[in-house]
Amino acid sequence: NLPYPWAKMVHGSRFPELPACPDLTFTQYLLGKAAEYADRLAIDHPENGPLLKYSQLKERLDDVDRRLAVYNIGFGDVIATLAGNTLDYIILCLGALKRGITVVPINPAMKKMEIIKYLSGVHCVFAEKDCIEKVWEATAELDTPIMVIEMEHFFSVDTSDVEVQQQNQEPPFDVETTAFIFYSSGTTGPPKGICIPHRAVIAHCQIGDLLYSQPSGHRIPLPEDESNIHGVLPLFHAGGLITLFIMLARGMTIVLNGKFDEDKFVQILIDKKISVIYLVPAVLPVLSLLPPDVALPDLKLVYVGSAPLTRDDASAFTARFPDCALAQMYGLTEAGTLLFATMEGGDPTNAGVAMPSVYFKIVAEDGAECPPEVPGDIIVKSATMATGYLTGEKFSEWFPTGDVGSVDEDGALTIVGRTKDMIKVRGWQVNPYEIECAIMHAVEGVEECAVVGVDMGGNVLPHAFIVGRPNVDEVIAFVKENFISYKHLAGVSLVPELPKTASGKLQRNALVQTTTADDEDVYPLPITLDDEDNAEAIVIPSVHASMNPLPPMESAEREREEEEEGDSEE
């Protein structure tokens, strides 16, 4: 199964192997863990207060079981969700997994054309009230009817008289049954559904248990018992949802995050006595640049992930909060969201060491193994590996991450670049192929199109290179109308041809190098950081944006953004 069978140097984890996966659904596994923390608060909300104790989890899941039975949704069915970071969403996911139902989380800020691509094989869509209209529009264009349920209605139906048959409630079960299908943008085609089995979700939680069994000083920084946890990651994302599950399996209190707001974020940390937060590096300066009179005495640990952490940002944070540990985590949906993490006292600007049951290789372009400190392609295998893509493509034992990195003598991994063509925009991954195909299909006058990421004052944003003479305004309007805001174009260049290799492969790097604002055929656009992709999640904070100024927003565009603010929540 080795993609590079001649590369024999395998780097392993310094930690013991994980135990065998129990023959349980993830929900059954979590209920067993929750019994140990019955008197603790599981889910809290910054505005609505305590929402769920661990002792109440089983009762809530039994209630969801009855509600799903009302709609005849059961084992083998696939449901999609468009919801924010709410208790109802969490309970729906866990209740579905308990019945052997597969969940497809969808970003609720997605637009109709994007939603359609995520509904392959879906039997039912659960959507919050604000998303219902576009979900109806999306399902109306499908050949196969799909049931659409408003989540607010689902949780208000009286089910007191509903009886659920035991045989339907807990059918014969295989831990390789798909629990979640998370969509991760591919580089050679449309977004691909990644099938995450119950086994992989449980393994993530087992990693947490094993790390806690290691002596202090020989593990990664970990939350103390009964810590209050807060983060900025959306729960439709594998990193956000699985991190939440890991914390719940350890009896922590999760303080849910809503639409990101700098001031509210800091106030939550103070009011809720948050001791652990997980976020993207772009948010770290919000804390580093807090005034001296703003104290966060309860903050003990910050996890960062989803994008590289610069040494400047790390240094600024540790200077402001010298008693708070800072650790980076590295993973990917296909192989596991927690593959590497910084050790206690380690350098948070590298990806850290391999987690339990994680193995990896650093391989050169010719397939030879790279010695320490020499970068190469990173390939991994893990207990948290997905089974494959929804297309039927199964993963081999080893998975190429698409990242380039090096390992030092202590086994710490440093990510130095990406081999993929993905564009990372404020922590979100943008698939250029998806935008290219849509433009070529829908906009008249486009002969060829390539979308690459260009540096716009410290922010990498999508830029389209087009062969032909289309109406540029039409290109811009089309992308804005049909794609979520972080996929919007920062500019359009009309070029006579696209650079390609002798074999016809597009040379994207050459396009990036030729981008210049002085080119008369470049049409730079006003860049807006709107709230459409910001709900409960990631946006460059204003304090960070001021360090990397963006082109001014035109007044008309500003008015439109203000009108749309709050239209959707992730």
N, C-alpha and C positions, 0 to 999 in steps of 0.2 A: 504493500500500500504506500510505500514511500514515494513521494513525487520526485525525490532525488536519491535513488537507492545507493548511489556511490558515496553519499555524504553520511559518514558513520558517526560523527560526533553529535551525540544527543545530550542536551542539557536537561537535567531533571530538577525536581523541587527538593529543597532542604527539609521539607516537612514530611511526616508519615503519609502513607496512602490513605485515601478515604475508605470508610467501611462500605460493604455492599449496600446497594440501594434497597430499602424495604419494599415489599410488594404492596404498595399503597398508592392511592391518588395523592397528589400534593396536598389537597385539602385535608384528607385523613391524617397525613403526616403533620400538618400544621396544627390540627385540632389536638393531636397528642402532645405537641409541644406547649400549646396554649394552656393545657390542664396544669402545667407546672407554674403558671403565672396568673392563676385565677383572680387574685385580688388586685392585679395591676391594671392600669389604664392602657389600652392598646392604641386607640385613635383619638386624637384631640384636634380641635379646630381653633385657629387664632381668633375667630369672631364668635362662633357658635358654642364654644366650650367643649367639654368632654363629650365624645360621641359613642364610644364603645369600650367596655371592659373585656378582658380576655374571657371572663366567665360568661359573657353574653354572646360570644362568637358562635357557638353551636346553635343557640336559639335563632339567631339571625340567619344562619345557613339553612336551618330547617324551614324557615319561612320562605326563603328564596326557592327551596326545593319545591314547595307547594305551588309557588307562583309559576315556576317553569312547567310544572305538571299541568297547570290550567291551559297553557298554550301548547301542550303536547310536545315540548322540546326536551329531548333526552339523549341517551347514549348514542354517540356517532354523529350527532348534529354539529353544525358549525355556525357560530353566531359572531357577528361583527359588532363592535361598540364604537360610538362616537360620544365621548363623555370627558368631563374635566376630572380633576383630582378630588373625587368625592368618596365618602364612605359607601354610598350606594354602588358606585362603580367597583370598588374593591370587593364588596360582598357579592355582587353579581358575578365577578370573575371567579371567586372561590366557590360559589354555589354551582356555577357551570362545571368547573373542574370536578367537583364531587360527583356529578352525574355523568361524567365521561364525555362532556361537551367540549369542543375546541373553541377557543376565543381568539378572534382577530381584532386586536386593538387598532383603531384608526385615529389619526390626528383629527380632532373635531374642527380644526380650522381649514381642512382640506376643502377644495371646491368640487363641484359636481363631476367634472371630467376626471379628476384625480380619484374620487371615491369609487367610481365605476371599476377602476383597475384593481381595487382591493376586494371585490365582491365575488371573485371566482370561487365557486363551491359553497358559498354562504347560504344558509337556509333562512336566517332571520337577522335583522339589524336592530340593535337597541341604540336609540339616540336620545340625547337630551332635547328639551323643547326647542332650543335655539337652532338645533341642527336638523330638525324634522323635515322642513321644507326642501332643503337641498338633497336629503336622503331620498325623499319621495321622487324628486326629479331624476336622481341617479338610477333608482331601481326601475323607474318607468321606461328607461331605455334598454333594459335587459330583456333577453328572450325568455328567461325563466323567471316566473314570479317569485318575489322574496317578501316575506312578512316583515313589516316595519312596526316596531313597538316603541312608543314614547316612554322613557324610563320613569318619568314622574308618574305616569298612569300605571305602569307595571307595579310600582311599589305602593300604590294606593288601593289596588283592588282587594276586596275582602276575600280572604282565602281560608277563613276559619272552618268552613265545612269541607275543605278539600282533603282527601286522604291520598297519600302517596304509597303505592305498593313497594314493598321492600325490594323486590326483584328488579324493579325499574330504577330504584334509587341507587343501588350499588351493584351494577352488572359485573360479570367476569371482567377482570382488569389486567392489562399489561402495562408495565411502567414505561414502555416505549410508545404508548399511545400519545398522540400529539395533544399537548395542553394549550399552547399558544402558537399562533402564526404571526410573527412579527415581520413586517416588510422592510427590507434593507435594500437600498438602491444598488443595482448591479452596474458594472461598467460596460457591459457589452449588450445590454438590452434593457427592457422595462424593469421596474422594481420587482424583486423576487420575494416570494413568501418563504420565510425560514421556519421550518417546523421544529418547535422546541418541545421535547417530550417531558412527561412528568419526571422521569429519571433525572433530567438535566436541572430542572427547577429544584428538586430535592437536593441534588449534589451541591448546588450553590449554598444551601443552608448547612449542609454537612461541612463544607469548608469553614464556615463561621464557627461551628462547634469545635472542630479540630484545632483551629487557631487559638481558641480560648483555652484549650488544654495545654498549650505550650507555655513555658515559663516566661515571665516578663524579661524583656531584653533579647528574646529569641523569637519574636513574632512581629507582626505589623501592629501599628497603633490600633487599639480597639476601644469601643465605648465601654464605660463602666456600667455595672448593673443598674437597671431602671433609669437609664439616660433618656432625656428628651431629645428626639432626633428631628431635624428639619432639613429640607433640601429644595432645590429649584428645578429638579428634573420632572418632566411630565410622566404620568403613569401609563400613557399609551406607548411609551418607549421602553424597550427591554431593560435598559440600565436603570430607569426609574422604578419600574414595577418589581423587578427581581431584587433590587436593593431594599425596597420596602419589605418584601417577603423575608429576606435574610434578617432584617431587624426585628420583624414580628416573631420569627422563630427563636430569637434570643430574649423575648419579653420586653423589648424597648417600647417607649411611647412615641408614636409617630405624630408629629404636628403637621397636618396637611398644608400644602402650599397652594395658594391661588395665583391669580395673574400677578406677575412679578412687578413689584414697585419698590424702588430703593428704600424709601423712608419706612414703608410698612414692613419690609424685610428686616431691617435693623430693629424696629420696634418689637417684632415678633421674637427676635432673639433675646431681647431684654425681658419682655412680659412673660414669656413662656419658659424662661430660664433654660434656653437651649444650650446643651453641652456638646452636641455633635451636629455638624452640617455637612451635606454633600452637594457640590455645585460644580459648575464649569469654570475654568480659569478666568474667563471674561468678567465674572462677578467678583473675583477676589479683590480687585482694587476698591470696591465699595467699602470693604472692611478696612483695608490698609490705609485709606485716606479719611477715615472717620476722625472728627475733631478729638483732641486730647481729653476733653471732658466727657466723651461718650465711652463708658466702660462696659465691657462684656465679661463680667467676672465668672460666669458659669461656662463660658466657651472653653472646651478642652481639646477638641479635635476637629479638623477640617479635612474632608476627603475631596479631591478634585479629579475630574476625568472628562472624557469626551473630546478633549483637545489638549495639545501640549501645554505644559506650564513653563513659562520663561523664568530664567534665573532672577531677572529684575523683579518680576511679580512675587516670586517666592521670598526674595530677600526683603522686599517692602513689607510683606505680611508678617514675617517672623520678627522684623524690627518693631512693628506695631504691637504684636501679640507674642512676646518671647516665651510665654508659658503655655502656648497652644501648639499642639502637634499638627504638622501639615504633612499629608501623605497623598501621593498620586496613585491612581488605579488605572489599569489598562485591560481592555478586553474588547470583544466584538461579538455581535449577536450570534454569529454562526458557531463560534467555539466556546463562548462563555463570557459573560460580562465582567467576571473577576478572574483574570488569568495571571496578572502580575500586580504587585502592590509594594509600596515603599516599606522597608523594615523600620522598626523603632530606631530613631537616631540616624536614619538614612537620608540620602539626598532626595528631596521630593521632586526634583526636576527630571529624574529618570523614572522609568516605568516600574522599577522595583524588581523584586525576585518572583520566581514562579510559585504559584499557589499549590496546595496539595493536589496530587494526581495530574499535574500539568507538566508536559515535556515539550521541548522546543529545539529547533535547529536554526542556525544562522548560515545561510547558503549563498555563495557567490553566483554570478550570472552563468558561469560555466558549470555550475552544480557542485563545485568543491566547497567543503566546509570552510568557514571563515574563522581564523584564530581570534582570541580575545581582542577587543577594541577595534576590530575591522568590520565595517558595516556589510550587511548582506540581507537577502530576503528572509523574513521571519516566517517559519512554518511551525505549527503547534499541533498537539493532540491533548485531549483533556477529558475528564469525566463529565464535564458540562457541555460537551459537543452536541450540537443539534443533529437530527437524523438526516436532514437534507432539505432540498428546496421543494416547494409545493408542486413544481413541475414534474416531480418524480426523480430528479437527480439526487442520488444518495451521496453523502459525504464519505470519503475514505477515512482511514484512521488518522491521517495527517492532513491538516488544512493550511493552505497558503493564506496568510493574513492580508497580503497586499501592502504591508508596511515594510520599511527598511530600517534595520537597527543593528546595534552591536551589543555584545555582552562583555562585562569586565571580569576580572579574576575572581570576584566575589559572587558572580552569577547575577548581577543586577543588569537589567535590560535598559538600553537607551534607544528611543525612537528618533531616527534622524530624517525620515522622509516617508513619502508614500509612493508606492508603485502604481496604485490605482489612479484612474482619471477623475475620481470623485472631487467635487469642490466642497470644501468645508466652509460654510457661511455661519458665523456666530454660533458654532457648535452643532449646526444642522448639516446633514449631508445632502448635497444636491447632485442628482444624476444628470449629467449633461445630455446623455443620449435621449432621455425622456423629453427634454425641451426641444432638442434638435428635430426629433421626429415630428413633434406636434407642429412646429413652425413650418417645416417642409410640407406637411400634409395640408395645412390650413391657410397659409399666407401665399397669395399669388405673387409670382415673380421670383420666388426663391428657388435657385437651382441646387445649391449645396449650403449646408449650415453646420457650423461647429461652435460649441459653447465651451468656454474655458474660464477658469478663475483668474482674475487679475487683482493686483494689489491696489486698492484705492485708499491711500492715506492710512495704511495699517489695517484695513479691512479687506479681506478677499471676497470678491463679489462676482457673479456670473456676467460674462461679456460674450456677445454673439458676433461671429464672423460669418458673413453671408456672401455667397457668390450669386450674382444676379442684380436686378434693380427693383427690389420690392419697395413698397411704401413703408419707410422706416417707422412712421407713427403707427401704422397698422401692426407691425411686428411687436412694438412696445405694448400697444393696447391689448393685443391677443394674449401675450404672456401674463399681463396684469390681470386680465379677466379670468384666465383659466388655471392659474397656478398660485399657490400660497406665496405670501410676500417674500420669504427668504429665497425664493427661486426667481424673483423679478430681476430683469437685466439692469446692470449698471451702465451698459453702453452697447452700441451696435456699430460694427465696422463693415463697410462694403469693400470687398476685395476681389481682384480678378481671378484668383484661384486659391485653393487651400493647400498648404504644404503637405506633401505625402512622401512616403518611402517608395522605393522601386516596386515593392509588392502592393502598393496602394494603401498602406496604413497611414492614417492621419497622424501628423506630428504636432500634437497639441502644444508641446513646450515651445516650438518655434512661433506659434501664434501668440503665446504669452509675451515672448521677447519682443515682438513687433508692435505691441500695443503702445500707442502714444497719444496723448491728448492733443498734440499739435497736428495730427493727421487730419486733413480736411474731410476725409471720409469717415471719421469717427464721430459718433453722436453720443456724447456723454449725457447721462440722465441725472436729475436730482435724486440723491439717495435718501430714502426714507426708512426709518426704523419703526414701522408701524406695529400695532398691537396684535395684528392678525396671527402672527406666529409666536406671540409672546405669552399667551395664556398659560398660567401656572408653570412657566418654563423659563426660557432663555432669551435675554435680550441684552445687548451691550448697554450697561448702565450709563447714565448721562455723565458721571464723573469720568468714566473710561472713554466715552465718546469725545469728551473735551480734550483728551490727550491725543486723540487721533481724529481731528476735525473732518467732518464729511461735507460734501458740497451742500450749500444752503437749500432748504426746501422751498419750492415756489409756493406762493400764497394759495393758489388754487389747489395745489396738491395738499397743502397743509389743511385746508378746509375739508377736503375729502377724507383725509385721515381722521380728523376730529369727528366727522360724521360717523365713520365706521368703527371708531374706538368702542370696544366692548361688545362688538357684534358676535364674537365667538370666543370660547374658552377652551384651552387645551388641558 
